[in-house]
Amino acid sequence: MLCRPVVIALAVAVFGVLAMLIVDHGPWTRLKVQTAEVAHHKTTGDAARAVGAKVTSSAPKSELEPTVPGPKPAEPANPAPP
């Protein structure tokens, strides 16, 4: 007769294999058929333009960054007096 830990290990292994088979071959892994309209518009911008919406990009980020208060990382916090 098998020891209790061996039976538990076999049960866990069988459960794991069955779970992998269900996840890999379940109905949710099938490809979904798309209509021609959905397949034609690949991005949100394309779909918006198709119905006549105006698509604008966001404002560009400024190249100049504000100065950070405090010493720069290369400067010592308390310089030695001369």
LOFIPA-901976 format. One record per residue (C-alpha): residue number from 1; x, y, z; residue in one letter. Coordinates in Angstrom, 3 decimals. Layout:
// LOFIPA-901976
{n->NUM	x->X	y->Y	z->Z	res->a};
...
END
This chain:
// LOFIPA-901976
{n->1	x->0.000	y->0.000	z->0.000	res->m};
{n->2	x->1.253	y->3.513	z->-0.812	res->l};
{n->3	x->2.236	y->5.968	z->1.862	res->c};
{n->4	x->-0.021	y->8.929	z->2.530	res->r};
{n->5	x->2.463	y->11.580	z->1.203	res->p};
{n->6	x->2.784	y->9.673	z->-2.082	res->v};
{n->7	x->-0.999	y->9.570	z->-2.535	res->v};
{n->8	x->-1.268	y->13.311	z->-1.807	res->i};
{n->9	x->1.563	y->14.088	z->-4.250	res->a};
{n->10	x->-0.090	y->12.012	z->-6.969	res->l};
{n->11	x->-3.434	y->13.726	z->-6.388	res->a};
{n->12	x->-1.810	y->17.165	z->-6.656	res->v};
{n->13	x->0.034	y->16.131	z->-9.828	res->a};
{n->14	x->-3.127	y->14.768	z->-11.474	res->v};
{n->15	x->-5.053	y->17.907	z->-10.520	res->f};
{n->16	x->-2.282	y->20.089	z->-11.983	res->g};
{n->17	x->-2.228	y->18.214	z->-15.291	res->v};
{n->18	x->-6.023	y->18.357	z->-15.602	res->l};
{n->19	x->-6.030	y->22.084	z->-14.788	res->a};
{n->20	x->-3.401	y->22.751	z->-17.487	res->m};
{n->21	x->-5.404	y->20.794	z->-20.055	res->l};
{n->22	x->-8.569	y->22.742	z->-19.233	res->i};
{n->23	x->-6.807	y->26.104	z->-19.397	res->v};
{n->24	x->-4.929	y->25.346	z->-22.633	res->d};
{n->25	x->-7.796	y->23.710	z->-24.527	res->h};
{n->26	x->-10.891	y->25.421	z->-23.131	res->g};
{n->27	x->-13.482	y->27.306	z->-25.188	res->p};
{n->28	x->-11.897	y->30.672	z->-24.306	res->w};
{n->29	x->-8.740	y->29.862	z->-26.306	res->t};
{n->30	x->-10.600	y->29.785	z->-29.632	res->r};
{n->31	x->-10.158	y->32.635	z->-32.085	res->l};
{n->32	x->-13.070	y->35.041	z->-32.178	res->k};
{n->33	x->-14.518	y->35.884	z->-35.592	res->v};
{n->34	x->-14.651	y->39.642	z->-36.201	res->q};
{n->35	x->-16.910	y->41.539	z->-38.560	res->t};
{n->36	x->-15.337	y->43.440	z->-41.427	res->a};
{n->37	x->-15.980	y->46.771	z->-39.670	res->e};
{n->38	x->-14.219	y->45.691	z->-36.498	res->v};
{n->39	x->-11.314	y->44.127	z->-38.390	res->a};
{n->40	x->-10.914	y->47.267	z->-40.530	res->h};
{n->41	x->-10.343	y->49.617	z->-37.581	res->h};
{n->42	x->-7.281	y->48.365	z->-35.751	res->k};
{n->43	x->-6.854	y->51.285	z->-33.342	res->t};
{n->44	x->-9.129	y->53.554	z->-31.374	res->t};
{n->45	x->-7.936	y->56.488	z->-33.468	res->g};
{n->46	x->-8.944	y->54.729	z->-36.691	res->d};
{n->47	x->-12.401	y->53.986	z->-35.314	res->a};
{n->48	x->-12.831	y->57.593	z->-34.129	res->a};
{n->49	x->-11.806	y->58.999	z->-37.506	res->r};
{n->50	x->-14.213	y->56.620	z->-39.251	res->a};
{n->51	x->-17.190	y->58.167	z->-37.457	res->v};
{n->52	x->-15.957	y->61.718	z->-38.054	res->g};
{n->53	x->-14.325	y->62.540	z->-34.709	res->a};
{n->54	x->-11.303	y->64.819	z->-34.615	res->k};
{n->55	x->-8.285	y->63.087	z->-33.110	res->v};
{n->56	x->-5.642	y->65.379	z->-31.655	res->t};
{n->57	x->-2.473	y->64.468	z->-29.846	res->s};
{n->58	x->-1.751	y->65.692	z->-26.348	res->s};
{n->59	x->0.395	y->68.751	z->-25.720	res->a};
{n->60	x->4.111	y->68.006	z->-26.082	res->p};
{n->61	x->6.141	y->67.848	z->-22.905	res->k};
{n->62	x->8.380	y->70.821	z->-22.301	res->s};
{n->63	x->12.044	y->70.202	z->-23.013	res->e};
{n->64	x->13.048	y->72.445	z->-20.136	res->l};
{n->65	x->12.577	y->70.938	z->-16.726	res->e};
{n->66	x->12.055	y->73.154	z->-13.676	res->p};
{n->67	x->14.995	y->73.557	z->-11.327	res->t};
{n->68	x->14.806	y->71.289	z->-8.350	res->v};
{n->69	x->15.261	y->73.051	z->-5.000	res->p};
{n->70	x->18.325	y->72.046	z->-3.034	res->g};
{n->71	x->21.852	y->71.115	z->-4.035	res->p};
{n->72	x->22.578	y->69.223	z->-7.209	res->k};
{n->73	x->23.550	y->65.588	z->-6.663	res->p};
{n->74	x->27.193	y->66.314	z->-7.586	res->a};
{n->75	x->27.466	y->69.160	z->-5.048	res->e};
{n->76	x->28.050	y->68.358	z->-1.379	res->p};
{n->77	x->25.221	y->69.383	z->0.958	res->a};
{n->78	x->27.577	y->71.258	z->3.312	res->n};
{n->79	x->30.726	y->72.444	z->1.522	res->p};
{n->80	x->33.869	y->72.683	z->3.646	res->a};
{n->81	x->34.743	y->76.293	z->4.586	res->p};
{n->82	x->37.904	y->77.621	z->2.881	res->p};
END
